[in-house]
Amino acid sequence: MSDAGLRLPHLDAAHRLQPLVGAYARRRATVPDVALDAPLGGVFWPASFFGLDRVAAFAAARPERQAAVLAECAQGLVGEAYAVEKMGLAYCARLGLLARSAEERMYYAHVGADEATHLGWVTPYLRDPSAAACGPFVALVAGAVEAGERNALVFLMQVVLEGWGLTHFRRLAEGCAAPALAARLRHILRDEAAHHGGGKVLFEAGAVGPGEAAFVRDYLRRFLGMVRAGPQAVVGALERGLGGLTRAERARAFVELDAERHAGERLALLRDLMTGHGLDDLVAGLADGGAFAPLSAADCAALAEAGPPGE
């Protein structure tokens, strides 16, 4: 299965290449040491960030159980960031090879350096980097990076996902209780804005042929399906951290998390990001098929019981 280099191993900390990688990262920005966040024990965001403070099953749990849930939720967020940055390296390498000018190749070399720096910043916060290579969203993006053509990839990765990242990383940074991690996230947010803007410059809607349009449509349909399904990762962490939930508790959790409203807000943002770039007919077709309609809390709970959507 393609993975866009997600399973590339990390070198030992004593390897001679490590100082060179670290030196290049420090030339781009200096960030606080991860040791500053060690006292938090992996709980980098509070319960209110995830909406868990409104969930009865979480509130009734013992403090150590609550901490386990919050630590797993944090690992999910950091792991997703790690995976996206690692896939960003593959994306920049591929787009650099597909570049149509020296300046475009230079641009992707610079963006790739940003992605390498971000990867170095988030990796120390992961308990198990190999676990970040899992999950339907990560698999979907990795497959797109390896299979997509130039214009389709610019639209998907920079116009849509980097645009989505502006809101996502801003929220992560503002809600983060770990000062060193929050500082790193703020730097990432700054770079994401530049990457998103570059994508809007480089995307050529008129050059998207039928095959590329079909590729974009299928990718977006599956991605939006995951967003429609609500906070599956949070409820999954809750279930594992508490040692299981009854069907009624699971359904109630999605209601208490206000799953339908929050998913609706994210879907509206994504539709705005996709609109106005010359693919509005494609976006309208997705809307006609219900791709921007959030699932009800009951449907989210049913999916959680069956397993999150992977296709």
Residue, then its C-alpha position, 0 to 999 in steps of 0.5 A: m500500500s502506498d504511504a508517501g514515505l510515512r513509514l520511513p524510519h527515524l535515525d538514532a538520536a546519536h546519528r551524525l546526520q541529526p546535528l545537520v538536520g537540527a542546524y537547518a531547522r534552527r536557521r528557520a526559527t528557534v522554538p522553546d525546548v520540549a522539556l518545558d511541557a514535560p510536567l503536563g504528562g502528555v495532556f496538552w489540551p484541556a477537556s474543554f478544547f474537545g468538548l469533553d467537559r460537557v460529556a457525562a461519562f467523562a465527568a463521572a470518570r476517575p481523574e486518572r481515566q480522564a487524564a488517559v482520555l485527554a492524553e490519547c486525544a492529544q496524541g491523535l492531534v499531534g500524530e495527525a500533524y506529524a503525518v501531514e508534515k511527513m506527507g508534505l515532504a513527499y508532496c514537495a519532492r513530487l511537485g518539485l519534479l513536476a515543476r514547470s519553471a526554475e522558480e516553481r522548483m525553488y518554491y517547492a524546495h522552500v516549502g519542503a524545508d518548512e515541512a521538514t522543520h515542522l516535522g522536527w518540531v512535532t516528532p518529540y511529542l509523539r509516543d510512537p511515530s509509527a502509529a501516526a501512519c495509521g487511520p483512514f484520513v492519513a491513508l487517503v492523503a498519502g494515496a493522493v500524494e502518490a497518485g495525483e497529477r500536478n493540478a489536482l494535487v495543488f488544489l487538494m493539498q494547498v488550496v483545500l487542506e492548507g486552507w483548512g490547516l489555517t483554522h485547524f492550527r490556529r485553534l490548536a495553538e490558541g487552545c494548547a496548554a503546553p507553552a513550547l508546543a503552542a509556540r511551535l504550532r504558531h510558527i506552523l500556522r504562519d507557514e501554512a498561510a504562505h503555503h495556502g497562498g502559493g497554492k492559489v497562485l499555482f493552481e490552474a483550473g483550466a488545465v484540469g482534465p476529466g481524469e483529474a476532475a474525477f480524481v479530485r471529486d472522489y478524494l473530496r467525497r471521501f474526505l468530506g465523508m470523514v468530516r461529516a461523521g463528527p468527532q469519531a477520534v474523541v469518542g474512540a479515545l473516550e471509549r478506550g480510556l474509560g474501558g468501554l461505553t454502552r450504546a446509549e452512552r456512546a450516542r449521548a456522547f455525540v449529542e453532548l459533543d454537539a457533533e452535528r453542529h460542529a461538523g456542519e461548521r467545518l463542512a461550511l468552511l471546506r465548501d468556502l475553501m473549494t469555491g471560487h477556483g474554477l471548479d464550482d460545478l464540481v463542488a456543486g455536484l458534491a453538494d447535490g450529493g449531500a457531501f456537505a450535510p453533517l450526520s446526525a448524532a445518532d448516525c455518528a454513534a452508529l458509525a462509531e459502533a460499526g467503525p469509522p468510514g474509510e472509503 
